[in-house]
Each structure stands twice: as C-alpha cells, then as structure tokens.
Amino acid sequence: MKKLIMILVIAAAGVVSAAAQKFALVDMEYIMKNIPAYEMANEQLRQLSDRWQREIETLNNEASTLYQKYMQDKIFLSDEQKTAREQQVVAKEKEATELRYKYFGPEGELNKKRQSLLKPVQDDIYNAIKKVADERGYQMIMDRASSSDIIFASPRIDVSNEVLAKLGYSN
C-alpha cells in the first residue's frame, strides 16, 4: 500500500513539474533568411561551388576528348602507344575525381569554407536563442523547421522574431 501511494505521489509530482515547464519554437530557416550575413555567406559558397564544379567539368571534358581521340586513333597505334594513351585518359579521369573529392568531399574545401563562414552566424543565433530562453524561462526551444514531428504549434510560442530582435534585426 505504501508503495502504491509513493508511486502515485511521484507520478503526480512528475505531471505537475511537466505542466510547469515552458516550451517555445523557433523557425531557423526564417531566422537565417532574415540575416544578411548568412545570405551573403551562402552566396559566396554558391559562387565558389560553381567555380570548382566548372574546373572539374573541364577536366572531365578533357578526359572525354582524350578518350574519343584515342578511340579514333586506336587502330593506327602500336601496343605501347595504346597503353600510353589509355594511361593519359585514366590519369585525367583520376585527376578530376581527386579534385572533386578535394573540393566536395567530407573533409573538402567547400565544407571547411562553409564552417568558417557560417559558424559565427550560427553561434550568434544560438546565443540569441539562449538569451530569449533565459529571459522568458523556457526549458526548451525547438526548431520547427527541422522537426517533422510537429504537426501543429500555436504561433504564440514561436519566438523567432524575438531571436531576430536580439540579433539586431527586427521584422
């Protein structure tokens, strides 16, 4: 009997404390779209990515041209010349693959550049969210943009505009 009463008391305390917790939502996509530094960083990344992609496409085109020329000349070439031409084609394809990995791989230049450009903005956003949470007494602030589990949330608990105001941008 004592165990049952104790379990009920603990359950009631849990329900009361859960009801007392305050939650809020932010829309990170909305916040980031309203920060010019974020948009400029994304534009820089896009331009850099496009430039690097063109470099890689140029190498791929060179490899393709070498291969086509090799196929046209193949019947006139000796075995040594065929081997040399095949190695040229393979080397050019390998160069393009290595360049793609260097620029776009997991540890690639684009990822490093993204980190250097976006991390300061993301840190500022995090600090602004933390300030809003501390000032308003929220135990948790979730990102509505990345959560597919949120079916409906009252606009009253969205603090995105407050976060933007903390960052010095008002909407």
C-alpha positions in Angstrom: 0.0 0.0 0.0 2.8 2.4 0.9 4.5 1.6 -2.4 1.3 2.4 -4.3 0.9 5.7 -2.5 4.6 6.6 -3.1 4.2 5.8 -6.9 1.1 8.0 -7.1 2.9 10.9 -5.3 5.9 10.6 -7.6 3.7 10.4 -10.7 1.7 13.4 -9.6 4.9 15.4 -8.9 6.1 14.5 -12.4 2.8 15.6 -14.0 2.9 18.9 -12.1 6.5 19.6 -13.0 5.9 18.7 -16.6 3.0 21.1 -16.8 5.1 23.9 -15.3 7.8 23.6 -17.9 7.7 26.2 -20.7 8.5 25.4 -24.3 8.9 27.5 -27.4 9.7 27.1 -31.0 11.9 28.9 -33.5 12.0 28.7 -37.3 15.7 28.6 -38.1 15.1 28.9 -41.8 13.1 32.1 -41.2 15.7 33.5 -38.9 18.6 32.7 -41.3 16.8 34.2 -44.3 16.5 37.4 -42.3 20.2 37.7 -41.5 22.1 39.4 -44.4 25.5 37.9 -43.3 24.0 34.4 -43.6 22.6 35.1 -47.1 26.0 36.6 -48.2 27.9 33.6 -46.9 25.5 31.3 -48.8 26.1 33.3 -52.0 29.8 33.1 -51.6 29.6 29.4 -51.1 27.4 29.0 -54.2 29.8 31.0 -56.3 32.8 29.0 -55.0 31.0 25.7 -55.6 30.0 26.8 -59.1 33.6 27.7 -59.9 35.0 24.5 -58.6 32.3 22.5 -60.4 33.4 24.2 -63.7 37.0 23.2 -63.0 36.0 19.6 -62.5 33.8 19.6 -65.6 36.7 21.0 -67.6 38.9 18.1 -66.5 36.2 15.6 -67.3 35.7 17.1 -70.8 39.5 16.9 -71.3 39.4 13.2 -70.3 36.4 12.6 -72.6 38.2 14.3 -75.5 41.4 12.3 -74.9 39.3 9.1 -74.8 37.5 10.0 -78.1 40.7 10.8 -79.8 42.2 7.5 -78.5 39.2 5.6 -79.9 39.6 7.2 -83.3 43.3 6.6 -83.5 43.3 3.2 -81.8 43.6 1.1 -85.0 46.7 3.1 -86.1 48.5 2.9 -82.7 51.1 0.3 -81.6 50.5 -1.5 -78.3 52.9 0.8 -76.5 51.1 3.9 -77.8 47.7 2.4 -76.9 48.9 1.8 -73.3 50.3 5.3 -73.1 47.1 6.9 -74.4 45.0 4.7 -72.0 47.2 5.9 -69.1 46.7 9.5 -70.2 42.9 9.1 -70.1 42.9 7.3 -66.8 45.3 9.9 -65.3 43.0 12.7 -66.4 39.9 11.0 -65.0 41.7 10.3 -61.8 42.8 14.0 -61.6 39.1 15.0 -62.0 38.0 12.5 -59.3 40.7 13.7 -56.9 39.8 17.3 -57.4 36.1 16.6 -56.8 37.0 14.9 -53.5 39.3 17.7 -52.6 36.6 20.3 -53.1 33.4 18.5 -52.3 34.4 15.5 -50.1 33.5 15.2 -46.4 36.7 17.0 -45.4 36.7 19.1 -48.6 37.4 22.7 -49.1 33.7 23.6 -49.5 32.9 22.0 -46.1 35.8 23.9 -44.5 34.7 27.2 -46.1 31.1 26.6 -45.0 32.2 26.1 -41.4 34.4 29.2 -41.5 31.6 31.4 -43.0 28.5 30.0 -41.3 29.7 29.0 -37.8 30.0 32.6 -36.5 26.4 33.3 -37.6 25.1 30.1 -36.2 26.9 30.8 -32.9 25.3 34.3 -32.7 21.8 32.7 -33.4 22.4 30.1 -30.7 23.4 32.8 -28.2 20.4 34.9 -29.0 18.1 31.8 -28.6 19.8 31.1 -25.2 19.2 34.7 -24.1 15.5 34.5 -25.0 15.2 31.2 -23.2 16.8 32.6 -20.1 14.8 35.8 -20.1 11.5 34.1 -20.7 12.1 31.0 -18.6 11.9 28.4 -21.3 13.3 24.9 -20.5 13.4 24.0 -24.2 13.3 25.8 -27.6 12.8 23.5 -30.6 13.4 24.2 -34.3 10.1 24.0 -36.1 11.8 24.0 -39.5 13.8 20.8 -38.9 11.2 18.9 -36.8 8.8 16.8 -38.9 7.2 15.6 -35.7 5.5 18.9 -35.0 2.1 18.8 -36.6 0.6 21.9 -35.1 2.1 24.6 -32.8 0.5 27.8 -31.7 2.1 30.9 -33.2 2.2 32.3 -29.7 5.1 30.0 -28.7 7.1 30.9 -31.8 9.9 33.2 -30.6 11.7 33.6 -34.0 11.1 37.3 -34.1 12.4 37.8 -30.6 15.6 36.0 -31.6 16.0 38.2 -34.6 15.5 41.3 -32.4 18.2 40.0 -30.0 20.5 39.8 -33.1 19.6 43.4 -34.1 17.3 42.5 -36.9 13.6 43.4 -36.5 10.8 42.2 -38.7 
